[in-house]
Amino acid sequence: MAYIDGFVIAVPKANKDKFIEHAKMGDQVFMDHGATRILECWQDDVSKGKQTDFFRAVECKEDEAVVLSWIEWPDKETREKGMAEVMDVMKTDPRMAPETNPMPFDGMRMIYGGFTPIVTLGE
């Protein structure tokens, strides 16, 4: 059964192009280690809620946009192995190194977690 890693981050709107380049470079590392699909989604139709919302979840500022991302893996076992490999190569792979591929956002405000799908429709 598939396994999903989900992420929500706040990215400065001025850094949209930098974020896209960062993601294109870094996301390939996850693909190289077993991920089957990765989506990076820029805020388009996101409402502010009365009690909670994406903006508050990541302390999004007025000059920032919310990005919703996920990594699809074939199963949790592949994810565990792949994530361990990615963590190992973070020190040596220039695609993951802050010197060559710096994060154009505040990683301390990122929320993330692993999820087991319970309903799947379509592909």
C-alpha positions as CSV (number, residue, x, y, z in Angstrom):
1,M,0.0,0.0,0.0
2,A,1.3,3.5,-0.8
3,Y,2.7,5.8,1.8
4,I,2.7,9.6,1.8
5,D,4.9,12.2,3.4
6,G,3.1,15.5,3.6
7,F,4.5,19.0,4.1
8,V,3.2,22.5,4.6
9,I,5.6,25.5,4.5
10,A,5.5,29.3,4.2
11,V,7.7,30.6,1.3
12,P,8.4,34.3,0.7
13,K,6.5,35.2,-2.5
14,A,9.6,36.9,-3.8
15,N,11.3,33.5,-3.5
16,K,8.9,31.5,-5.7
17,D,11.4,30.9,-8.5
18,K,14.1,30.1,-6.0
19,F,11.8,27.6,-4.3
20,I,10.9,25.9,-7.7
21,E,14.7,25.5,-8.4
22,H,15.3,24.3,-4.9
23,A,12.5,21.7,-5.2
24,K,13.6,20.5,-8.7
25,M,17.1,19.9,-7.4
26,G,16.3,18.4,-4.0
27,D,13.2,16.4,-4.9
28,Q,15.1,14.3,-7.4
29,V,17.1,12.9,-4.5
30,F,13.9,11.4,-3.1
31,M,13.0,10.0,-6.5
32,D,16.5,8.5,-6.7
33,H,15.8,6.7,-3.4
34,G,12.4,5.1,-4.2
35,A,9.7,7.9,-4.2
36,T,7.3,7.4,-7.1
37,R,5.9,10.9,-7.3
38,I,6.4,14.3,-5.7
39,L,4.0,17.3,-5.9
40,E,4.9,20.9,-4.9
41,C,1.8,23.1,-4.8
42,W,1.8,26.9,-4.6
43,Q,-1.1,28.6,-2.8
44,D,-3.9,29.6,-5.2
45,D,-7.3,29.4,-3.6
46,V,-6.6,29.2,0.2
47,S,-9.0,30.8,2.6
48,K,-8.3,32.2,6.0
49,G,-10.3,30.3,8.6
50,K,-12.1,31.6,11.7
51,Q,-10.3,29.1,14.0
52,T,-7.5,27.6,12.1
53,D,-6.1,27.5,8.6
54,F,-2.9,26.8,6.6
55,F,-1.6,30.3,7.2
56,R,-1.7,30.0,11.0
57,A,-0.3,26.4,10.9
58,V,3.0,27.7,9.5
59,E,2.8,31.3,10.8
60,C,2.6,32.6,7.2
61,K,3.4,36.3,6.9
62,E,1.7,38.7,4.4
63,D,4.6,38.5,2.0
64,E,4.6,34.7,2.1
65,A,2.6,32.0,0.3
66,V,1.6,28.6,1.6
67,V,3.1,25.6,-0.2
68,L,1.6,22.1,0.2
69,S,3.8,19.3,-0.9
70,W,3.8,15.5,-0.7
71,I,6.0,12.6,-1.6
72,E,4.4,9.4,-2.7
73,W,6.2,6.1,-1.9
74,P,5.1,2.6,-3.1
75,D,4.8,1.5,0.6
76,K,6.1,2.4,4.1
77,E,9.0,0.0,3.9
78,T,10.3,1.8,0.8
79,R,9.8,5.1,2.5
80,E,11.7,4.1,5.6
81,K,14.6,2.8,3.6
82,G,14.5,5.7,1.1
83,M,14.3,8.4,3.9
84,A,17.2,6.8,5.7
85,E,19.3,6.9,2.5
86,V,18.3,10.5,1.9
87,M,19.3,11.5,5.4
88,D,22.7,9.8,4.8
89,V,23.4,11.5,1.5
90,M,22.4,14.9,2.8
91,K,25.9,15.4,4.0
92,T,27.5,14.5,0.6
93,D,25.0,15.1,-2.2
94,P,25.2,18.7,-3.5
95,R,21.5,18.7,-4.4
96,M,20.8,18.6,-0.6
97,A,23.7,20.7,0.7
98,P,22.7,24.2,2.0
99,E,25.8,25.6,0.3
100,T,24.6,24.6,-3.2
101,N,20.9,24.3,-2.7
102,P,19.9,26.6,0.2
103,M,16.3,26.5,1.5
104,P,14.5,29.7,0.3
105,F,12.1,29.5,3.3
106,D,12.2,29.1,7.1
107,G,12.4,25.4,7.7
108,M,11.6,25.8,11.4
109,R,8.0,26.6,10.4
110,M,7.5,23.6,8.2
111,I,5.0,21.0,9.4
112,Y,5.3,17.5,8.1
113,G,4.3,13.9,8.7
114,G,3.9,10.4,7.3
115,F,0.4,9.2,6.3
116,T,-1.2,5.9,5.4
117,P,-3.9,6.4,2.7
118,I,-7.3,5.2,3.8
119,V,-9.3,6.1,0.7
120,T,-7.9,6.3,-2.8
121,L,-9.8,7.2,-6.0
122,G,-8.3,7.4,-9.4
123,E,-4.6,6.8,-10.2
